[in-house]
Amino acid sequence: MAAILGATPLASQAVDYSVKGYASLIGGMTTDKNEFRPHNKYGDGVYDQSFDFSPESRVGLQFTAQITDKLSATAQVVSRGALDWDPELPWAYVAYDVNDNLQIKAGRLKAPFYMYSDYQDVGYALPWISPPRNAYMVPADYMEGVNFLASFSTGAIDHTIEIFGGGMDDTRDSESKEEVDANTEIIGLTWSPSYDWLSLRFTHTEARHIDLHTPTLDAFSGAVAGYAAAFPGAVDPKMVRNTTLDDNKASFSGIGLKADFEKVFVIAELNQLVWDTSVFSNQKRFYATAGYRVSDKFSPYVTFMKNDDPGGSIIPTGNPQIDGGLTALSAASDTTAWAIGGRYDLMPNVALKAEYQSQSSDRSIYLEDVADTLRVSVDVLF
């Protein structure tokens, strides 16, 4: 015991600690009568005609302990204005470097669905104020599991491959909107080849045993089941199964591109969320950004966004209210948006941004999906 206690101070001194942080002060408003949700997960973050800093502003701290030259532990705490600045823990994991080309992470991680998943909250690392909302559409992003990250080269092409899997138990808290509770098991793969000025990214994730609940969906699913029980034969068994909110399946696929020509840069992603058995409409989302570096400090850009959501398949029950709900859940959607903005690097760790966005849609479940917005931000690293 004495030997152990004697060794403890030496072990503690051998650990290197570091603390880094980031903050984004984002203000905005809509320029028409509609409201706008800038993200899918944080339901209380809504812009209206009054200028507001709370929907997207956030601050984060990242703590890292380098235990050995191969083993480290990382935790990140984030507070958001949309959630009354209550802290959350998006990252809490240990990482082990097997060698220079293979790293294993285990713990609480962000599922790498998107090209900017790893630093989606770090505004300074983004060319925009926030990634285009339409393509970053999965309402859950935390997972508890493992991630294998491997890198290698073939000739002049560098490759990065991620294999990840785990459980997601993620909730969107809200006082003004419905709480969304998502629980599922996922396994996925990403491949990112890069060559000089061009970087590509391909990703695919399979989700199984999905439990997805909101008060409205729970009530609707109960109504379908109740009507089927009260009137045997009135509801096709397939529709009863498809409106069940437990043990569903889905897949997410994405293609990303970055092209950098020194002065001109292009960023694009095409993402698709497909439900295997549910009546929910599938989601096919695309954006493309083109920017120009006028100087080392100033980079204006334009972005085009497109939602092409094919409708689901329903079998009418004969009940007008239930059939109306089924139609709303499964209806197709065609939404187009564009944005113009710019970034100015005031200091090596401070960036100023501004963006105006306009949207139009033939259909939207939420009015917030089709509003014109003006936003400004200050992004800081510290």
Order of alpha helices (4+ residues) and beta strands (2+ residues): alpha-beta-beta-beta-beta-beta-beta-beta-beta-beta-alpha-alpha-beta-beta-beta-beta-alpha-beta-beta-beta
